[in-house]
Amino acid sequence: MAELHATGARPRRSAITGVDALTPTERRVADLVARGLSNREAAQGLFVTVRTVEFHLGAVFRKLGIASRTEISQALKAADH
């Protein structure tokens, strides 16, 4: 895997669910929302559109197996311990 990254390749992630399955952008969006930012505030902080944040949040919900933004903080904390 390290050799692929060294060549600039972007291989698929080994995890398909859970925090390890999140892309770096999905993780940034999840972290901002977990801190209490609205979609609009997260979008402004990342210099993207609100729709982009919504798209990434959808992926976060699927990968973390959660149904609402209020569950994001708990799911991230559980994975970090």
C-alpha positions as CSV (number, residue, x, y, z in Angstrom):
1,M,0.0,0.0,0.0
2,A,2.8,2.4,0.9
3,E,4.5,1.7,-2.5
4,L,1.3,2.6,-4.3
5,H,1.0,5.9,-2.4
6,A,4.6,6.7,-3.2
7,T,3.9,6.4,-6.9
8,G,1.0,8.8,-6.6
9,A,-1.7,6.1,-6.9
10,R,-4.8,6.4,-4.9
11,P,-5.9,2.8,-4.1
12,R,-9.2,2.0,-2.6
13,R,-9.6,2.2,1.2
14,S,-9.5,-1.2,2.9
15,A,-12.4,-0.2,5.2
16,I,-15.8,0.4,3.7
17,T,-17.5,1.4,7.0
18,G,-16.5,3.2,10.1
19,V,-14.3,6.2,10.7
20,D,-11.4,4.6,8.8
21,A,-13.5,4.5,5.7
22,L,-14.0,8.3,5.6
23,T,-12.0,10.2,3.1
24,P,-10.0,13.2,4.4
25,T,-12.7,15.6,3.2
26,E,-15.5,13.6,4.7
27,R,-13.6,13.5,8.0
28,R,-13.1,17.3,7.9
29,V,-16.8,17.8,7.2
30,A,-17.7,15.4,10.0
31,D,-15.4,17.2,12.5
32,L,-16.9,20.6,11.7
33,V,-20.5,19.3,12.1
34,A,-19.5,17.5,15.3
35,R,-18.3,20.9,16.6
36,G,-21.8,22.2,16.0
37,L,-21.3,24.1,12.8
38,S,-24.3,24.3,10.4
39,N,-23.9,23.0,6.8
40,R,-23.6,26.6,5.6
41,E,-20.9,27.4,8.2
42,A,-19.0,24.2,7.3
43,A,-19.2,25.1,3.6
44,Q,-17.8,28.6,4.3
45,G,-15.0,27.2,6.4
46,L,-14.0,24.7,3.7
47,F,-14.6,27.1,0.8
48,V,-17.1,24.7,-0.9
49,T,-20.8,24.9,-1.6
50,V,-23.5,23.8,0.9
51,R,-24.5,21.1,-1.6
52,T,-20.9,19.7,-1.4
53,V,-21.1,19.5,2.4
54,E,-24.5,17.8,2.1
55,F,-23.0,15.3,-0.3
56,H,-20.1,14.5,2.1
57,L,-22.5,14.2,5.1
58,G,-24.5,11.6,3.2
59,A,-21.4,9.5,2.8
60,V,-20.5,10.1,6.5
61,F,-23.9,8.9,7.6
62,R,-23.7,5.7,5.4
63,K,-20.1,4.9,6.4
64,L,-20.7,5.5,10.1
65,G,-24.1,3.8,10.1
66,I,-25.8,6.8,11.7
67,A,-29.0,8.6,10.8
68,S,-28.5,12.2,12.1
69,R,-25.9,14.8,12.5
70,T,-26.3,14.7,16.3
71,E,-24.8,11.2,16.2
72,I,-21.6,12.2,14.4
73,S,-19.7,13.5,17.5
74,Q,-20.4,10.3,19.4
75,A,-19.4,8.1,16.5
76,L,-16.1,10.0,16.0
77,K,-15.3,9.9,19.7
78,A,-15.9,6.2,19.9
79,A,-13.5,5.5,17.1
80,D,-10.8,7.7,18.5
81,H,-10.7,5.7,21.8
